[in-house]
């Protein structure tokens, strides 16, 4: 169980990075931002409100009593806990798209390194929460970058070439 939890969320960030369409959003940051608000932020808000009223009408008063509107806005702690991924992915996507569109390659990688370092230091020593789950995005952006880099390196075609080798290694590692 712990093994699955150790890689499944980073894996989702990697998939998102792999699917990031750099060409579609090149020099169209405003379009990208509007798209991400409609596909990630609005669903987060909608399902949070639906969850709140569902829990309220079902009579789970202890959940409602422990829920804080302040936490919702300051730390994006929805009453429906799994929704955190929507805002974290939104933050990762926006930061990544902004950096890739407006910075040189050297500065892009330097800032990613700084952001990830801040994210890991915050997670290890401070535990601060930020609006739109930026504290999670600062770590998640590393996995988003890995997914994007795999796409840029034509990883899928390389896997097709060596599919038997990778399949065999996967089976061996999986059963160890």
PEHU-V801037 format. One record per residue. N is the residue number from 1. OMEGA is omega as a letter, one per 30 degrees, with the letter a starting at -180 (999 if undefined). BURIAL is 1 if it has 16 or more other C-alpha atoms within 10 Angstrom, else 0. D_LAST is the distance of its C-alpha to the last C-alpha in Angstrom with 1 decimal. Layout:
N_OMEGA_BURIAL_D_LAST / N_OMEGA_BURIAL_D_LAST
This chain:
1_l_0_15.1 / 2_l_0_15.3 / 3_l_0_12.5 / 4_a_0_14.6 / 5_a_0_17.7 / 6_a_0_16.6 / 7_a_0_16.6 / 8_l_0_18.7 / 9_l_0_22.1 / 10_l_1_21.6 / 11_l_1_20.4 / 12_l_1_23.7 / 13_l_1_25.6 / 14_l_1_24.0 / 15_l_1_25.0 / 16_l_1_28.5 / 17_l_1_28.8 / 18_a_1_27.8 / 19_l_0_30.5 / 20_a_1_33.1 / 21_a_0_36.1 / 22_a_0_37.7 / 23_a_0_40.5 / 24_a_0_41.5 / 25_l_0_42.0 / 26_l_0_43.4 / 27_l_0_46.5 / 28_a_0_46.4 / 29_l_0_45.0 / 30_l_0_47.3 / 31_l_0_46.3 / 32_a_1_42.6 / 33_l_1_43.4 / 34_l_0_45.3 / 35_a_0_42.6 / 36_l_1_39.9 / 37_a_1_42.3 / 38_a_0_42.9 / 39_a_0_39.3 / 40_a_1_37.6 / 41_l_1_40.3 / 42_l_0_42.5 / 43_l_0_39.7 / 44_a_1_38.6 / 45_a_1_42.2 / 46_a_0_42.8 / 47_l_0_39.8 / 48_l_1_40.4 / 49_l_0_44.0 / 50_a_0_43.1 / 51_a_1_40.6 / 52_a_1_43.1 / 53_l_0_45.8 / 54_l_0_43.6 / 55_l_1_42.5 / 56_a_0_46.2 / 57_l_0_47.6 / 58_l_0_45.0 / 59_l_0_46.3 / 60_a_0_43.3 / 61_a_0_45.7 / 62_l_0_43.3 / 63_l_0_41.1 / 64_a_0_44.2 / 65_a_0_45.6 / 66_a_0_42.5 / 67_a_0_42.5 / 68_l_0_44.4 / 69_l_0_45.9 / 70_l_0_45.9 / 71_l_0_42.0 / 72_a_1_41.9 / 73_a_0_43.9 / 74_a_0_42.9 / 75_l_1_39.2 / 76_l_1_38.5 / 77_l_1_37.3 / 78_l_1_37.9 / 79_l_1_38.3 / 80_a_0_35.6 / 81_a_0_32.7 / 82_a_0_30.4 / 83_l_1_33.3 / 84_a_1_32.5 / 85_l_1_30.5 / 86_a_1_33.7 / 87_l_1_35.6 / 88_l_1_32.7 / 89_l_1_32.2 / 90_a_1_36.0 / 91_l_1_36.2 / 92_a_1_33.4 / 93_a_1_35.0 / 94_l_1_38.5 / 95_a_1_37.7 / 96_a_1_35.8 / 97_l_1_38.5 / 98_a_1_41.2 / 99_a_1_39.8 / 100_a_1_39.0 / 101_a_1_42.5 / 102_a_0_44.6 / 103_l_0_43.2 / 104_a_0_42.8 / 105_l_0_39.4 / 106_a_0_39.6 / 107_l_0_40.7 / 108_a_1_38.2 / 109_l_0_35.2 / 110_a_0_37.0 / 111_l_0_37.5 / 112_l_1_34.0 / 113_a_0_32.9 / 114_a_0_35.5 / 115_a_1_34.6 / 116_l_1_30.9 / 117_l_0_31.9 / 118_l_0_34.4 / 119_l_1_31.8 / 120_l_1_29.3 / 121_l_0_32.2 / 122_a_1_33.5 / 123_a_1_30.2 / 124_a_0_29.7 / 125_a_0_33.4 / 126_l_0_35.7 / 127_l_0_34.3 / 128_l_0_37.1 / 129_a_1_37.2 / 130_l_0_39.0 / 131_l_1_40.6 / 132_l_1_38.5 / 133_l_1_35.4 / 134_l_1_35.9 / 135_l_1_34.0 / 136_a_1_30.8 / 137_a_1_32.0 / 138_l_1_32.2 / 139_a_1_28.4 / 140_a_1_27.6 / 141_l_1_29.7 / 142_a_1_27.2 / 143_l_1_24.7 / 144_l_1_27.7 / 145_l_1_28.6 / 146_l_1_25.1 / 147_l_1_25.4 / 148_l_1_29.0 / 149_l_0_28.2 / 150_l_1_25.6 / 151_a_1_28.5 / 152_a_0_31.0 / 153_l_0_28.9 / 154_a_0_28.8 / 155_a_0_25.0 / 156_l_0_25.1 / 157_l_0_27.1 / 158_l_0_24.9 / 159_l_0_21.9 / 160_l_0_24.2 / 161_a_0_24.9 / 162_a_0_21.4 / 163_l_0_19.9 / 164_l_0_18.4 / 165_a_0_16.7 / 166_l_0_15.3 / 167_l_0_14.4 / 168_l_0_12.5 / 169_l_0_10.7 / 170_l_0_10.0 / 171_l_0_8.7 / 172_a_0_6.3 / 173_a_0_5.3 / 174_a_0_5.7 / 175_l_0_3.8 / 176_999_0_0.0
